[in-house]
């Protein structure tokens, strides 16, 4: 009987890349990835603790919304430039000053 020889085509497979290549890839994309992650996360969902108990141990440091009036969209966050920890801290600081 004959052995059927299967020819494997070389496709881009991230799992077979050498480690150093992966590291380079992840570091160059890190900043943009972090930006959209923060914009995706910052107050785009209600805080579970706050919803359940009406309070949150993180208070103003919390990344989630405390009440409907605080819920934001990724687009709002990107438009307001809330893509870095610093920008978010500043945003929260401004909000606190407005409430006082």
DRENFI-507032 format. One record per residue (C-alpha): residue number from 0; residue in three letters; chain; z, y, x. Coordinates in steps of 0.05 Angstrom, whole numbers, plus 5000, padded with zeros to 4 digits. Layout:
% DRENFI-507032
<pt n="NUM" res="ALA" chain="A" zz="Z" yy="Y" xx="X"/>
...
***
This chain:
% DRENFI-507032
<pt n="0" res="UNK" chain="A" zz="5000" yy="5000" xx="5000"/>
<pt n="1" res="UNK" chain="A" zz="4987" yy="5071" xx="5023"/>
<pt n="2" res="UNK" chain="A" zz="5039" yy="5126" xx="5030"/>
<pt n="3" res="UNK" chain="A" zz="5022" yy="5187" xx="4990"/>
<pt n="4" res="UNK" chain="A" zz="5030" yy="5245" xx="5037"/>
<pt n="5" res="UNK" chain="A" zz="5059" yy="5305" xx="5001"/>
<pt n="6" res="UNK" chain="A" zz="5042" yy="5371" xx="5033"/>
<pt n="7" res="UNK" chain="A" zz="5098" yy="5422" xx="5027"/>
<pt n="8" res="UNK" chain="A" zz="5076" yy="5494" xx="5024"/>
<pt n="9" res="UNK" chain="A" zz="5122" yy="5543" xx="5058"/>
<pt n="10" res="UNK" chain="A" zz="5148" yy="5593" xx="5008"/>
<pt n="11" res="UNK" chain="A" zz="5199" yy="5647" xx="5020"/>
<pt n="12" res="UNK" chain="A" zz="5265" yy="5612" xx="5010"/>
<pt n="13" res="UNK" chain="A" zz="5327" yy="5655" xx="5022"/>
<pt n="14" res="UNK" chain="A" zz="5369" yy="5593" xx="5034"/>
<pt n="15" res="UNK" chain="A" zz="5329" yy="5571" xx="5094"/>
<pt n="16" res="UNK" chain="A" zz="5329" yy="5638" xx="5128"/>
<pt n="17" res="UNK" chain="A" zz="5368" yy="5643" xx="5193"/>
<pt n="18" res="UNK" chain="A" zz="5436" yy="5674" xx="5183"/>
<pt n="19" res="UNK" chain="A" zz="5421" yy="5737" xx="5224"/>
<pt n="20" res="UNK" chain="A" zz="5361" yy="5753" xx="5180"/>
<pt n="21" res="UNK" chain="A" zz="5404" yy="5749" xx="5119"/>
<pt n="22" res="UNK" chain="A" zz="5456" yy="5795" xx="5149"/>
<pt n="23" res="UNK" chain="A" zz="5403" yy="5847" xx="5165"/>
<pt n="24" res="UNK" chain="A" zz="5375" yy="5842" xx="5095"/>
<pt n="25" res="UNK" chain="A" zz="5444" yy="5849" xx="5063"/>
<pt n="26" res="UNK" chain="A" zz="5464" yy="5909" xx="5105"/>
<pt n="27" res="UNK" chain="A" zz="5401" yy="5949" xx="5092"/>
<pt n="28" res="UNK" chain="A" zz="5405" yy="5937" xx="5018"/>
<pt n="29" res="UNK" chain="A" zz="5480" yy="5946" xx="5014"/>
<pt n="30" res="UNK" chain="A" zz="5481" yy="6021" xx="5000"/>
<pt n="31" res="UNK" chain="A" zz="5432" yy="6019" xx="4942"/>
<pt n="32" res="UNK" chain="A" zz="5463" yy="5956" xx="4915"/>
<pt n="33" res="UNK" chain="A" zz="5532" yy="5987" xx="4916"/>
<pt n="34" res="UNK" chain="A" zz="5506" yy="6049" xx="4882"/>
<pt n="35" res="UNK" chain="A" zz="5477" yy="6013" xx="4822"/>
<pt n="36" res="UNK" chain="A" zz="5538" yy="5967" xx="4819"/>
<pt n="37" res="UNK" chain="A" zz="5584" yy="6027" xx="4813"/>
<pt n="38" res="UNK" chain="A" zz="5539" yy="6061" xx="4762"/>
<pt n="39" res="UNK" chain="A" zz="5535" yy="5995" xx="4725"/>
<pt n="40" res="UNK" chain="A" zz="5610" yy="5986" xx="4725"/>
<pt n="41" res="UNK" chain="A" zz="5642" yy="6055" xx="4718"/>
<pt n="42" res="UNK" chain="A" zz="5669" yy="6059" xx="4647"/>
<pt n="43" res="UNK" chain="A" zz="5609" yy="6022" xx="4618"/>
<pt n="44" res="UNK" chain="A" zz="5658" yy="5975" xx="4584"/>
<pt n="45" res="UNK" chain="A" zz="5723" yy="5983" xx="4549"/>
<pt n="46" res="UNK" chain="A" zz="5786" yy="5966" xx="4589"/>
<pt n="47" res="UNK" chain="A" zz="5812" yy="5900" xx="4563"/>
<pt n="48" res="UNK" chain="A" zz="5885" yy="5917" xx="4579"/>
<pt n="49" res="UNK" chain="A" zz="5878" yy="5985" xx="4545"/>
<pt n="50" res="UNK" chain="A" zz="5844" yy="5954" xx="4484"/>
<pt n="51" res="UNK" chain="A" zz="5899" yy="5902" xx="4477"/>
<pt n="52" res="UNK" chain="A" zz="5961" yy="5943" xx="4492"/>
<pt n="53" res="UNK" chain="A" zz="5941" yy="6017" xx="4489"/>
<pt n="54" res="UNK" chain="A" zz="5962" yy="6025" xx="4562"/>
<pt n="55" res="UNK" chain="A" zz="5934" yy="6007" xx="4629"/>
<pt n="56" res="UNK" chain="A" zz="5971" yy="5997" xx="4695"/>
<pt n="57" res="UNK" chain="A" zz="5914" yy="6031" xx="4732"/>
<pt n="58" res="UNK" chain="A" zz="5912" yy="6092" xx="4687"/>
<pt n="59" res="UNK" chain="A" zz="5863" yy="6142" xx="4717"/>
<pt n="60" res="UNK" chain="A" zz="5844" yy="6095" xx="4774"/>
<pt n="61" res="UNK" chain="A" zz="5816" yy="6045" xx="4724"/>
<pt n="62" res="UNK" chain="A" zz="5741" yy="6032" xx="4728"/>
<pt n="63" res="UNK" chain="A" zz="5738" yy="6017" xx="4653"/>
<pt n="64" res="UNK" chain="A" zz="5738" yy="6063" xx="4593"/>
<pt n="65" res="UNK" chain="A" zz="5804" yy="6079" xx="4558"/>
<pt n="66" res="UNK" chain="A" zz="5779" yy="6093" xx="4488"/>
<pt n="67" res="UNK" chain="A" zz="5709" yy="6102" xx="4457"/>
<pt n="68" res="UNK" chain="A" zz="5705" yy="6174" xx="4481"/>
<pt n="69" res="UNK" chain="A" zz="5705" yy="6150" xx="4554"/>
<pt n="70" res="UNK" chain="A" zz="5651" yy="6097" xx="4547"/>
<pt n="71" res="UNK" chain="A" zz="5591" yy="6114" xx="4590"/>
<pt n="72" res="UNK" chain="A" zz="5523" yy="6084" xx="4604"/>
<pt n="73" res="UNK" chain="A" zz="5493" yy="6067" xx="4671"/>
<pt n="74" res="UNK" chain="A" zz="5442" yy="6123" xx="4659"/>
<pt n="75" res="UNK" chain="A" zz="5498" yy="6173" xx="4647"/>
<pt n="76" res="UNK" chain="A" zz="5531" yy="6151" xx="4711"/>
<pt n="77" res="UNK" chain="A" zz="5467" yy="6156" xx="4752"/>
<pt n="78" res="UNK" chain="A" zz="5451" yy="6224" xx="4721"/>
<pt n="79" res="UNK" chain="A" zz="5520" yy="6249" xx="4740"/>
<pt n="80" res="UNK" chain="A" zz="5512" yy="6220" xx="4810"/>
<pt n="81" res="UNK" chain="A" zz="5570" yy="6172" xx="4800"/>
<pt n="82" res="UNK" chain="A" zz="5545" yy="6123" xx="4851"/>
<pt n="83" res="UNK" chain="A" zz="5598" yy="6127" xx="4905"/>
<pt n="84" res="UNK" chain="A" zz="5674" yy="6118" xx="4905"/>
<pt n="85" res="UNK" chain="A" zz="5680" yy="6191" xx="4927"/>
<pt n="86" res="UNK" chain="A" zz="5637" yy="6217" xx="4870"/>
<pt n="87" res="UNK" chain="A" zz="5677" yy="6176" xx="4819"/>
<pt n="88" res="UNK" chain="A" zz="5743" yy="6201" xx="4848"/>
<pt n="89" res="UNK" chain="A" zz="5718" yy="6273" xx="4843"/>
<pt n="90" res="UNK" chain="A" zz="5693" yy="6262" xx="4772"/>
<pt n="91" res="UNK" chain="A" zz="5762" yy="6235" xx="4752"/>
<pt n="92" res="UNK" chain="A" zz="5796" yy="6294" xx="4787"/>
<pt n="93" res="UNK" chain="A" zz="5752" yy="6344" xx="4748"/>
<pt n="94" res="UNK" chain="A" zz="5768" yy="6308" xx="4683"/>
<pt n="95" res="UNK" chain="A" zz="5843" yy="6311" xx="4698"/>
<pt n="96" res="UNK" chain="A" zz="5839" yy="6386" xx="4711"/>
<pt n="97" res="UNK" chain="A" zz="5802" yy="6396" xx="4645"/>
<pt n="98" res="UNK" chain="A" zz="5857" yy="6359" xx="4608"/>
<pt n="99" res="UNK" chain="A" zz="5914" yy="6400" xx="4637"/>
***
